[in-house]
Protein backbone atom coordinates (compact mmCIF):
# COMPACT_ATOMS: atom_id res chain seq x y z
CA UNK A 1 0.00 0.00 0.00
CA UNK A 2 2.82 2.37 0.92
CA UNK A 3 4.58 1.49 -2.30
CA UNK A 4 1.48 2.40 -4.29
CA UNK A 5 1.16 5.75 -2.47
CA UNK A 6 4.85 6.52 -3.05
CA UNK A 7 4.50 5.61 -6.71
CA UNK A 8 1.40 7.81 -6.98
CA UNK A 9 3.17 10.76 -5.31
CA UNK A 10 6.20 10.35 -7.54
CA UNK A 11 4.01 10.29 -10.64
CA UNK A 12 2.11 13.34 -9.43
CA UNK A 13 5.32 15.24 -8.75
CA UNK A 14 6.66 14.41 -12.20
CA UNK A 15 3.41 15.61 -13.82
CA UNK A 16 3.41 18.81 -11.78
CA UNK A 17 7.08 19.43 -12.58
CA UNK A 18 6.44 18.84 -16.27
CA UNK A 19 3.49 21.25 -16.28
CA UNK A 20 5.50 23.91 -14.44
CA UNK A 21 8.44 23.50 -16.81
CA UNK A 22 6.18 23.74 -19.86
CA UNK A 23 4.48 26.82 -18.39
CA UNK A 24 7.83 28.51 -17.72
CA UNK A 25 9.04 27.73 -21.25
CA UNK A 26 5.81 29.08 -22.73
CA UNK A 27 5.95 32.26 -20.63
CA UNK A 28 9.57 32.85 -21.55
CA UNK A 29 8.89 32.22 -25.25
CA UNK A 30 5.80 34.45 -25.21
CA UNK A 31 7.69 37.16 -23.32
CA UNK A 32 10.62 37.07 -25.76
CA UNK A 33 8.26 37.12 -28.71
CA UNK A 34 6.36 40.08 -27.22
CA UNK A 35 9.64 41.90 -26.55
CA UNK A 36 10.70 41.33 -30.14
CA UNK A 37 7.40 42.68 -31.46
CA UNK A 38 7.70 45.72 -29.22
CA UNK A 39 11.29 46.34 -30.36
CA UNK A 40 10.21 46.16 -34.01
CA UNK A 41 7.30 48.53 -33.37
CA UNK A 42 9.46 51.08 -31.53
CA UNK A 43 12.04 51.00 -34.32
CA UNK A 44 9.28 51.59 -36.87
CA UNK A 45 7.79 54.42 -34.81
CA UNK A 46 11.19 56.07 -34.43
CA UNK A 47 11.56 55.99 -38.23
CA UNK A 48 8.10 57.55 -38.61
CA UNK A 49 9.04 60.36 -36.21
CA UNK A 50 12.22 60.93 -38.24
CA UNK A 51 10.08 61.24 -41.38
CA UNK A 52 7.82 63.81 -39.68
CA UNK A 53 10.88 65.65 -38.37
CA UNK A 54 12.36 65.98 -41.89
CA UNK A 55 9.06 66.88 -43.59
CA UNK A 56 7.92 69.49 -41.05
CA UNK A 57 11.30 71.26 -41.00
CA UNK A 58 11.46 71.25 -44.80
CA UNK A 59 8.00 72.85 -45.00
CA UNK A 60 8.94 75.49 -42.42
CA UNK A 61 12.10 76.28 -44.39
CA UNK A 62 10.20 76.59 -47.66
CA UNK A 63 8.15 79.44 -46.18
CA UNK A 64 11.33 81.57 -46.37
CA UNK A 65 12.90 79.84 -49.38
CA UNK A 66 15.58 78.25 -47.20
CA UNK A 67 17.23 75.17 -48.69
CA UNK A 68 20.25 73.14 -47.61
CA UNK A 69 21.06 72.52 -51.29
CA UNK A 70 23.53 74.83 -53.04
CA UNK A 71 22.05 74.14 -56.47
CA UNK A 72 18.59 73.40 -57.85
CA UNK A 73 17.10 72.29 -61.16
CA UNK A 74 15.16 75.10 -62.85
CA UNK A 75 12.71 74.78 -65.74
CA UNK A 76 12.83 77.44 -68.46
CA UNK A 77 10.05 78.09 -70.97
CA UNK A 78 11.38 78.38 -74.53
CA UNK A 79 9.51 80.91 -76.73
CA UNK A 80 8.72 80.38 -80.42
CA UNK A 81 11.51 82.59 -81.77
CA UNK A 82 14.13 80.64 -79.79
CA UNK A 83 12.68 77.37 -81.05
CA UNK A 84 12.67 78.59 -84.68
CA UNK A 85 16.25 79.86 -84.41
CA UNK A 86 17.39 76.55 -82.94
CA UNK A 87 15.45 74.64 -85.56
CA UNK A 88 16.78 76.66 -88.50
CA UNK A 89 20.39 76.47 -87.29
CA UNK A 90 20.09 72.70 -86.88
CA UNK A 91 18.55 72.40 -90.35
CA UNK A 92 21.29 74.47 -91.97
CA UNK A 93 24.12 72.52 -90.37
CA UNK A 94 22.58 69.17 -91.20
CA UNK A 95 21.10 70.05 -94.62
CA UNK A 96 23.78 71.90 -96.61
CA UNK A 97 25.52 68.75 -97.76
CA UNK A 98 22.25 67.08 -98.73
CA UNK A 99 20.58 69.99 -100.57
CA UNK A 100 21.25 68.80 -104.16
CA UNK A 101 20.18 65.24 -103.46
CA UNK A 102 16.95 66.38 -101.73
CA UNK A 103 16.06 68.69 -104.62
CA UNK A 104 16.58 65.89 -107.18
CA UNK A 105 14.51 63.50 -105.17
CA UNK A 106 11.83 66.13 -104.71
CA UNK A 107 11.62 66.86 -108.45
CA UNK A 108 11.30 63.18 -109.31
CA UNK A 109 8.49 62.69 -106.81
CA UNK A 110 6.75 65.83 -108.11
CA UNK A 111 6.82 64.60 -111.71
CA UNK A 112 5.35 61.24 -110.73
CA UNK A 113 2.59 62.53 -108.46
CA UNK A 114 1.86 65.79 -110.22
CA UNK A 115 2.44 67.63 -106.91
CA UNK A 116 5.18 70.25 -106.61
CA UNK A 117 7.81 70.02 -103.77
CA UNK A 118 6.27 73.10 -102.25
CA UNK A 119 2.77 71.55 -102.40
CA UNK A 120 0.28 70.88 -99.65
CA UNK A 121 1.50 67.38 -98.79
CA UNK A 122 4.96 68.64 -97.83
CA UNK A 123 3.46 71.59 -95.99
CA UNK A 124 1.32 69.28 -93.85
CA UNK A 125 4.36 67.15 -93.08
CA UNK A 126 6.43 70.19 -92.15
CA UNK A 127 3.62 71.54 -89.97
CA UNK A 128 3.32 68.28 -88.01
CA UNK A 129 7.09 68.13 -87.55
CA UNK A 130 7.09 71.75 -86.36
CA UNK A 131 4.30 71.03 -83.87
CA UNK A 132 6.20 68.02 -82.56
CA UNK A 133 9.33 70.15 -82.21
CA UNK A 134 7.39 72.85 -80.36
CA UNK A 135 5.97 70.31 -77.91
CA UNK A 136 9.30 68.60 -77.20
CA UNK A 137 11.26 71.83 -76.80
CA UNK A 138 8.66 73.90 -74.98
CA UNK A 139 10.72 73.56 -71.79
CA UNK A 140 14.38 73.14 -70.97
CA UNK A 141 15.98 72.41 -67.60
CA UNK A 142 19.27 73.60 -66.16
CA UNK A 143 21.21 73.45 -62.89
CA UNK A 144 21.13 76.85 -61.18
CA UNK A 145 22.75 78.16 -58.02
CA UNK A 146 20.36 78.77 -55.13
CA UNK A 147 19.81 82.45 -54.34
CA UNK A 148 21.68 83.84 -51.33
CA UNK A 149 19.59 84.30 -48.19
CA UNK A 150 21.10 87.78 -47.85
CA UNK A 151 19.29 88.84 -51.03
CA UNK A 152 16.26 86.55 -51.06
CA UNK A 153 12.62 87.47 -51.62
CA UNK A 154 10.99 86.14 -48.46
CA UNK A 155 7.51 87.04 -49.68
CA UNK A 156 7.75 84.72 -52.69
CA UNK A 157 6.41 81.59 -50.97
CA UNK A 158 6.07 78.35 -53.02
CA UNK A 159 2.57 77.59 -51.75
CA UNK A 160 1.97 74.78 -54.28
CA UNK A 161 4.99 72.84 -53.00
CA UNK A 162 3.97 73.42 -49.39
CA UNK A 163 0.40 72.27 -50.13
CA UNK A 164 1.74 69.03 -51.61
CA UNK A 165 3.99 68.47 -48.58
CA UNK A 166 1.06 68.91 -46.19
CA UNK A 167 -0.95 66.36 -48.20
CA UNK A 168 1.86 63.80 -47.83
CA UNK A 169 1.62 64.15 -44.04
CA UNK A 170 -2.15 63.63 -44.24
CA UNK A 171 -1.51 60.46 -46.25
CA UNK A 172 1.04 59.05 -43.79
CA UNK A 173 -0.62 60.06 -40.52
CA UNK A 174 -3.38 57.36 -40.21
CA UNK A 175 -0.78 54.57 -40.25
CA UNK A 176 1.56 56.49 -37.93
CA UNK A 177 -1.22 57.25 -35.43
CA UNK A 178 -2.10 53.53 -35.20
CA UNK A 179 1.50 52.72 -34.31
CA UNK A 180 1.51 55.48 -31.71
CA UNK A 181 -1.65 54.04 -30.13
CA UNK A 182 -0.04 50.59 -30.05
CA UNK A 183 2.83 52.14 -28.08
CA UNK A 184 0.32 53.47 -25.50
CA UNK A 185 0.84 57.12 -26.35
CA UNK A 186 -1.84 59.30 -24.81
CA UNK A 187 -4.91 59.65 -27.04
CA UNK A 188 -5.07 63.40 -26.48
CA UNK A 189 -1.49 63.81 -27.73
CA UNK A 190 -2.34 61.81 -30.86
CA UNK A 191 -5.56 63.73 -31.56
CA UNK A 192 -3.67 66.99 -30.95
CA UNK A 193 -1.53 66.21 -33.99
CA UNK A 194 -4.62 65.73 -36.18
CA UNK A 195 -6.16 68.99 -34.97
CA UNK A 196 -2.94 70.95 -35.51
CA UNK A 197 -2.45 69.43 -38.95
CA UNK A 198 -5.90 70.73 -39.90
CA UNK A 199 -4.75 74.13 -38.68
CA UNK A 200 -1.74 73.91 -40.99
CA UNK A 201 -3.97 73.04 -43.95
CA UNK A 202 -6.33 75.95 -43.24
CA UNK A 203 -3.42 78.41 -42.98
CA UNK A 204 -1.87 77.13 -46.22
CA UNK A 205 -5.23 77.36 -47.98
CA UNK A 206 -5.49 81.11 -47.29
CA UNK A 207 -1.70 81.52 -47.72
CA UNK A 208 -1.18 82.89 -44.21
CA UNK A 209 2.57 82.57 -43.73
CA UNK A 210 2.77 83.38 -40.01
CA UNK A 211 -0.10 81.05 -39.08
CA UNK A 212 1.41 78.27 -41.20
CA UNK A 213 4.75 78.66 -39.39
CA UNK A 214 3.14 78.56 -35.95
CA UNK A 215 1.00 75.51 -36.71
CA UNK A 216 3.93 73.61 -38.25
CA UNK A 217 6.00 74.38 -35.15
CA UNK A 218 3.16 73.13 -32.93
CA UNK A 219 3.26 69.89 -34.93
CA UNK A 220 6.99 69.58 -34.42
CA UNK A 221 6.99 69.97 -30.63
CA UNK A 222 4.77 66.88 -30.40
CA UNK A 223 7.58 64.71 -31.82
CA UNK A 224 9.90 64.70 -28.78
CA UNK A 225 6.82 64.10 -26.62
CA UNK A 226 5.98 60.98 -28.66
CA UNK A 227 9.57 59.73 -28.43
CA UNK A 228 9.59 60.14 -24.65
CA UNK A 229 6.86 57.46 -24.39
CA UNK A 230 8.95 54.65 -25.86
CA UNK A 231 12.54 55.88 -26.18
CA UNK A 232 14.93 55.98 -23.23
CA UNK A 233 17.80 57.44 -25.29
CA UNK A 234 18.45 60.85 -23.70
CA UNK A 235 20.91 61.76 -26.47
CA UNK A 236 18.22 61.56 -29.18
CA UNK A 237 15.63 63.35 -27.05
CA UNK A 238 18.10 66.19 -26.41
CA UNK A 239 18.71 66.56 -30.16
CA UNK A 240 14.97 66.84 -30.89
CA UNK A 241 14.45 69.33 -28.06
CA UNK A 242 17.44 71.37 -29.27
CA UNK A 243 15.93 71.59 -32.74
CA UNK A 244 12.55 72.51 -31.25
CA UNK A 245 14.13 75.51 -29.47
CA UNK A 246 15.88 76.62 -32.67
CA UNK A 247 12.64 76.31 -34.64
CA UNK A 248 10.86 78.38 -32.02
CA UNK A 249 13.38 81.18 -32.55
CA UNK A 250 12.91 80.78 -36.31
CA UNK A 251 9.14 81.28 -35.93
CA UNK A 252 9.71 84.40 -33.80
CA UNK A 253 12.01 85.83 -36.50
CA UNK A 254 8.99 86.40 -38.74
CA UNK A 255 7.72 88.99 -36.27
CA UNK A 256 11.28 89.99 -35.23
CA UNK A 257 10.72 89.17 -31.56
CA UNK A 258 14.43 89.27 -30.71
CA UNK A 259 14.03 88.77 -26.97
CA UNK A 260 12.15 85.47 -27.37
CA UNK A 261 14.59 84.40 -30.07
CA UNK A 262 17.55 84.96 -27.75
CA UNK A 263 15.87 82.96 -24.97
CA UNK A 264 15.13 80.02 -27.26
CA UNK A 265 18.61 79.89 -28.79
CA UNK A 266 20.09 79.98 -25.27
CA UNK A 267 17.85 77.05 -24.30
CA UNK A 268 18.99 75.19 -27.42
CA UNK A 269 22.64 75.69 -26.44
CA UNK A 270 22.01 74.50 -22.88
CA UNK A 271 20.11 71.41 -24.07
CA UNK A 272 22.79 70.40 -26.56
CA UNK A 273 25.51 70.85 -23.94
CA UNK A 274 24.01 67.86 -22.08
CA UNK A 275 25.11 65.66 -24.99
CA UNK A 276 28.58 67.21 -25.02
CA UNK A 277 29.06 66.13 -21.41
CA UNK A 278 27.80 62.59 -22.02
CA UNK A 279 30.28 59.78 -21.38
CA UNK A 280 28.59 57.50 -23.92
CA UNK A 281 29.62 59.36 -27.11
CA UNK A 282 32.67 58.56 -29.23
CA UNK A 283 35.20 61.02 -30.66
CA UNK A 284 33.37 61.39 -33.99
CA UNK A 285 30.05 62.15 -32.29
CA UNK A 286 31.77 64.58 -29.95
CA UNK A 287 33.33 66.43 -32.88
CA UNK A 288 29.91 66.72 -34.60
CA UNK A 289 28.29 68.01 -31.41
CA UNK A 290 31.07 70.54 -30.88
CA UNK A 291 30.56 71.92 -34.40
CA UNK A 292 26.80 72.15 -33.77
CA UNK A 293 27.51 73.96 -30.52
CA UNK A 294 29.73 76.51 -32.30
CA UNK A 295 27.04 77.13 -34.94
CA UNK A 296 24.42 77.67 -32.22
CA UNK A 297 26.71 80.23 -30.58
CA UNK A 298 26.98 81.94 -33.98
CA UNK A 299 23.20 81.87 -34.25
CA UNK A 300 22.96 83.63 -30.89
CA UNK A 301 25.32 86.34 -32.17
CA UNK A 302 23.06 86.66 -35.22
CA UNK A 303 20.11 87.28 -32.92
CA UNK A 304 22.12 89.99 -31.16
CA UNK A 305 22.59 91.81 -34.48
CA UNK A 306 18.79 92.00 -34.88
CA UNK A 307 19.24 91.43 -38.61
CA UNK A 308 16.70 88.94 -39.99
CA UNK A 309 18.65 88.05 -43.15
CA UNK A 310 21.82 87.25 -41.19
CA UNK A 311 19.76 85.29 -38.68
CA UNK A 312 18.23 83.16 -41.47
CA UNK A 313 21.70 82.46 -42.87
CA UNK A 314 23.04 81.31 -39.49
CA UNK A 315 19.82 79.42 -38.76
CA UNK A 316 20.25 77.46 -42.00
CA UNK A 317 23.85 76.49 -41.13
CA UNK A 318 22.94 75.48 -37.56
CA UNK A 319 19.90 73.38 -38.57
CA UNK A 320 21.81 71.67 -41.37
CA UNK A 321 24.43 70.59 -38.85
CA UNK A 322 21.86 69.50 -36.26
CA UNK A 323 20.26 67.21 -38.85
CA UNK A 324 23.49 65.18 -38.86
CA UNK A 325 23.26 64.36 -35.12
C-alpha positions as CSV (number, residue, x, y, z in Angstrom):
1,X,0.0,0.0,0.0
2,X,2.8,2.4,0.9
3,X,4.6,1.5,-2.3
4,X,1.5,2.4,-4.3
5,X,1.2,5.7,-2.5
6,X,4.9,6.5,-3.1
7,X,4.5,5.6,-6.7
8,X,1.4,7.8,-7.0
9,X,3.2,10.8,-5.3
10,X,6.2,10.4,-7.5
11,X,4.0,10.3,-10.6
12,X,2.1,13.3,-9.4
13,X,5.3,15.2,-8.8
14,X,6.7,14.4,-12.2
15,X,3.4,15.6,-13.8
16,X,3.4,18.8,-11.8
17,X,7.1,19.4,-12.6
18,X,6.4,18.8,-16.3
19,X,3.5,21.3,-16.3
20,X,5.5,23.9,-14.4
21,X,8.4,23.5,-16.8
22,X,6.2,23.7,-19.9
23,X,4.5,26.8,-18.4
24,X,7.8,28.5,-17.7
25,X,9.0,27.7,-21.2
26,X,5.8,29.1,-22.7
27,X,5.9,32.3,-20.6
28,X,9.6,32.8,-21.6
29,X,8.9,32.2,-25.2
30,X,5.8,34.4,-25.2
31,X,7.7,37.2,-23.3
32,X,10.6,37.1,-25.8
33,X,8.3,37.1,-28.7
34,X,6.4,40.1,-27.2
35,X,9.6,41.9,-26.5
36,X,10.7,41.3,-30.1
37,X,7.4,42.7,-31.5
38,X,7.7,45.7,-29.2
39,X,11.3,46.3,-30.4
40,X,10.2,46.2,-34.0
41,X,7.3,48.5,-33.4
42,X,9.5,51.1,-31.5
43,X,12.0,51.0,-34.3
44,X,9.3,51.6,-36.9
45,X,7.8,54.4,-34.8
46,X,11.2,56.1,-34.4
47,X,11.6,56.0,-38.2
48,X,8.1,57.5,-38.6
49,X,9.0,60.4,-36.2
50,X,12.2,60.9,-38.2
51,X,10.1,61.2,-41.4
52,X,7.8,63.8,-39.7
53,X,10.9,65.7,-38.4
54,X,12.4,66.0,-41.9
55,X,9.1,66.9,-43.6
56,X,7.9,69.5,-41.1
57,X,11.3,71.3,-41.0
58,X,11.5,71.3,-44.8
59,X,8.0,72.9,-45.0
60,X,8.9,75.5,-42.4
61,X,12.1,76.3,-44.4
62,X,10.2,76.6,-47.7
63,X,8.2,79.4,-46.2
64,X,11.3,81.6,-46.4
65,X,12.9,79.8,-49.4
66,X,15.6,78.2,-47.2
67,X,17.2,75.2,-48.7
68,X,20.3,73.1,-47.6
69,X,21.1,72.5,-51.3
70,X,23.5,74.8,-53.0
71,X,22.1,74.1,-56.5
72,X,18.6,73.4,-57.8
73,X,17.1,72.3,-61.2
74,X,15.2,75.1,-62.8
75,X,12.7,74.8,-65.7
76,X,12.8,77.4,-68.5
77,X,10.0,78.1,-71.0
78,X,11.4,78.4,-74.5
79,X,9.5,80.9,-76.7
80,X,8.7,80.4,-80.4
81,X,11.5,82.6,-81.8
82,X,14.1,80.6,-79.8
83,X,12.7,77.4,-81.1
84,X,12.7,78.6,-84.7
85,X,16.3,79.9,-84.4
86,X,17.4,76.5,-82.9
87,X,15.4,74.6,-85.6
88,X,16.8,76.7,-88.5
89,X,20.4,76.5,-87.3
90,X,20.1,72.7,-86.9
91,X,18.5,72.4,-90.4
92,X,21.3,74.5,-92.0
93,X,24.1,72.5,-90.4
94,X,22.6,69.2,-91.2
95,X,21.1,70.0,-94.6
96,X,23.8,71.9,-96.6
97,X,25.5,68.8,-97.8
98,X,22.2,67.1,-98.7
99,X,20.6,70.0,-100.6
100,X,21.2,68.8,-104.2
101,X,20.2,65.2,-103.5
102,X,17.0,66.4,-101.7
103,X,16.1,68.7,-104.6
104,X,16.6,65.9,-107.2
105,X,14.5,63.5,-105.2
106,X,11.8,66.1,-104.7
107,X,11.6,66.9,-108.4
108,X,11.3,63.2,-109.3
109,X,8.5,62.7,-106.8
110,X,6.7,65.8,-108.1
111,X,6.8,64.6,-111.7
112,X,5.3,61.2,-110.7
113,X,2.6,62.5,-108.5
114,X,1.9,65.8,-110.2
115,X,2.4,67.6,-106.9
116,X,5.2,70.3,-106.6
117,X,7.8,70.0,-103.8
118,X,6.3,73.1,-102.2
119,X,2.8,71.6,-102.4
120,X,0.3,70.9,-99.7
121,X,1.5,67.4,-98.8
122,X,5.0,68.6,-97.8
123,X,3.5,71.6,-96.0
124,X,1.3,69.3,-93.8
125,X,4.4,67.2,-93.1
126,X,6.4,70.2,-92.2
127,X,3.6,71.5,-90.0
128,X,3.3,68.3,-88.0
129,X,7.1,68.1,-87.6
130,X,7.1,71.8,-86.4
131,X,4.3,71.0,-83.9
132,X,6.2,68.0,-82.6
133,X,9.3,70.1,-82.2
134,X,7.4,72.9,-80.4
135,X,6.0,70.3,-77.9
136,X,9.3,68.6,-77.2
137,X,11.3,71.8,-76.8
138,X,8.7,73.9,-75.0
139,X,10.7,73.6,-71.8
140,X,14.4,73.1,-71.0
141,X,16.0,72.4,-67.6
142,X,19.3,73.6,-66.2
143,X,21.2,73.5,-62.9
144,X,21.1,76.8,-61.2
145,X,22.8,78.2,-58.0
146,X,20.4,78.8,-55.1
147,X,19.8,82.5,-54.3
148,X,21.7,83.8,-51.3
149,X,19.6,84.3,-48.2
150,X,21.1,87.8,-47.8
151,X,19.3,88.8,-51.0
152,X,16.3,86.6,-51.1
153,X,12.6,87.5,-51.6
154,X,11.0,86.1,-48.5
155,X,7.5,87.0,-49.7
156,X,7.7,84.7,-52.7
157,X,6.4,81.6,-51.0
158,X,6.1,78.3,-53.0
159,X,2.6,77.6,-51.8
160,X,2.0,74.8,-54.3
161,X,5.0,72.8,-53.0
162,X,4.0,73.4,-49.4
163,X,0.4,72.3,-50.1
164,X,1.7,69.0,-51.6
165,X,4.0,68.5,-48.6
166,X,1.1,68.9,-46.2
167,X,-0.9,66.4,-48.2
168,X,1.9,63.8,-47.8
169,X,1.6,64.2,-44.0
170,X,-2.2,63.6,-44.2
171,X,-1.5,60.5,-46.3
172,X,1.0,59.0,-43.8
173,X,-0.6,60.1,-40.5
174,X,-3.4,57.4,-40.2
175,X,-0.8,54.6,-40.2
176,X,1.6,56.5,-37.9
177,X,-1.2,57.2,-35.4
178,X,-2.1,53.5,-35.2
179,X,1.5,52.7,-34.3
180,X,1.5,55.5,-31.7
181,X,-1.6,54.0,-30.1
182,X,0.0,50.6,-30.1
183,X,2.8,52.1,-28.1
184,X,0.3,53.5,-25.5
185,X,0.8,57.1,-26.3
186,X,-1.8,59.3,-24.8
187,X,-4.9,59.7,-27.0
188,X,-5.1,63.4,-26.5
189,X,-1.5,63.8,-27.7
190,X,-2.3,61.8,-30.9
191,X,-5.6,63.7,-31.6
192,X,-3.7,67.0,-31.0
193,X,-1.5,66.2,-34.0
194,X,-4.6,65.7,-36.2
195,X,-6.2,69.0,-35.0
196,X,-2.9,70.9,-35.5
197,X,-2.5,69.4,-39.0
198,X,-5.9,70.7,-39.9
199,X,-4.8,74.1,-38.7
200,X,-1.7,73.9,-41.0
201,X,-4.0,73.0,-44.0
202,X,-6.3,75.9,-43.2
203,X,-3.4,78.4,-43.0
204,X,-1.9,77.1,-46.2
205,X,-5.2,77.4,-48.0
206,X,-5.5,81.1,-47.3
207,X,-1.7,81.5,-47.7
208,X,-1.2,82.9,-44.2
209,X,2.6,82.6,-43.7
210,X,2.8,83.4,-40.0
211,X,-0.1,81.1,-39.1
212,X,1.4,78.3,-41.2
213,X,4.7,78.7,-39.4
214,X,3.1,78.6,-35.9
215,X,1.0,75.5,-36.7
216,X,3.9,73.6,-38.2
217,X,6.0,74.4,-35.2
218,X,3.2,73.1,-32.9
219,X,3.3,69.9,-34.9
220,X,7.0,69.6,-34.4
221,X,7.0,70.0,-30.6
222,X,4.8,66.9,-30.4
223,X,7.6,64.7,-31.8
224,X,9.9,64.7,-28.8
225,X,6.8,64.1,-26.6
226,X,6.0,61.0,-28.7
227,X,9.6,59.7,-28.4
228,X,9.6,60.1,-24.6
229,X,6.9,57.5,-24.4
230,X,9.0,54.6,-25.9
231,X,12.5,55.9,-26.2
232,X,14.9,56.0,-23.2
233,X,17.8,57.4,-25.3
234,X,18.5,60.8,-23.7
235,X,20.9,61.8,-26.5
236,X,18.2,61.6,-29.2
237,X,15.6,63.3,-27.1
238,X,18.1,66.2,-26.4
239,X,18.7,66.6,-30.2
240,X,15.0,66.8,-30.9
241,X,14.5,69.3,-28.1
242,X,17.4,71.4,-29.3
243,X,15.9,71.6,-32.7
244,X,12.6,72.5,-31.2
245,X,14.1,75.5,-29.5
246,X,15.9,76.6,-32.7
247,X,12.6,76.3,-34.6
248,X,10.9,78.4,-32.0
249,X,13.4,81.2,-32.5
250,X,12.9,80.8,-36.3
251,X,9.1,81.3,-35.9
252,X,9.7,84.4,-33.8
253,X,12.0,85.8,-36.5
254,X,9.0,86.4,-38.7
255,X,7.7,89.0,-36.3
256,X,11.3,90.0,-35.2
257,X,10.7,89.2,-31.6
258,X,14.4,89.3,-30.7
259,X,14.0,88.8,-27.0
260,X,12.1,85.5,-27.4
261,X,14.6,84.4,-30.1
262,X,17.5,85.0,-27.8
263,X,15.9,83.0,-25.0
264,X,15.1,80.0,-27.3
265,X,18.6,79.9,-28.8
266,X,20.1,80.0,-25.3
267,X,17.8,77.1,-24.3
268,X,19.0,75.2,-27.4
269,X,22.6,75.7,-26.4
270,X,22.0,74.5,-22.9
271,X,20.1,71.4,-24.1
272,X,22.8,70.4,-26.6
273,X,25.5,70.9,-23.9
274,X,24.0,67.9,-22.1
275,X,25.1,65.7,-25.0
276,X,28.6,67.2,-25.0
277,X,29.1,66.1,-21.4
278,X,27.8,62.6,-22.0
279,X,30.3,59.8,-21.4
280,X,28.6,57.5,-23.9
281,X,29.6,59.4,-27.1
282,X,32.7,58.6,-29.2
283,X,35.2,61.0,-30.7
284,X,33.4,61.4,-34.0
285,X,30.0,62.2,-32.3
286,X,31.8,64.6,-29.9
287,X,33.3,66.4,-32.9
288,X,29.9,66.7,-34.6
289,X,28.3,68.0,-31.4
290,X,31.1,70.5,-30.9
291,X,30.6,71.9,-34.4
292,X,26.8,72.1,-33.8
293,X,27.5,74.0,-30.5
294,X,29.7,76.5,-32.3
295,X,27.0,77.1,-34.9
296,X,24.4,77.7,-32.2
297,X,26.7,80.2,-30.6
298,X,27.0,81.9,-34.0
299,X,23.2,81.9,-34.3
300,X,23.0,83.6,-30.9
301,X,25.3,86.3,-32.2
302,X,23.1,86.7,-35.2
303,X,20.1,87.3,-32.9
304,X,22.1,90.0,-31.2
305,X,22.6,91.8,-34.5
306,X,18.8,92.0,-34.9
307,X,19.2,91.4,-38.6
308,X,16.7,88.9,-40.0
309,X,18.6,88.1,-43.1
310,X,21.8,87.3,-41.2
311,X,19.8,85.3,-38.7
312,X,18.2,83.2,-41.5
313,X,21.7,82.5,-42.9
314,X,23.0,81.3,-39.5
315,X,19.8,79.4,-38.8
316,X,20.3,77.5,-42.0
317,X,23.8,76.5,-41.1
318,X,22.9,75.5,-37.6
319,X,19.9,73.4,-38.6
320,X,21.8,71.7,-41.4
321,X,24.4,70.6,-38.8
322,X,21.9,69.5,-36.3
323,X,20.3,67.2,-38.9
324,X,23.5,65.2,-38.9
325,X,23.3,64.4,-35.1
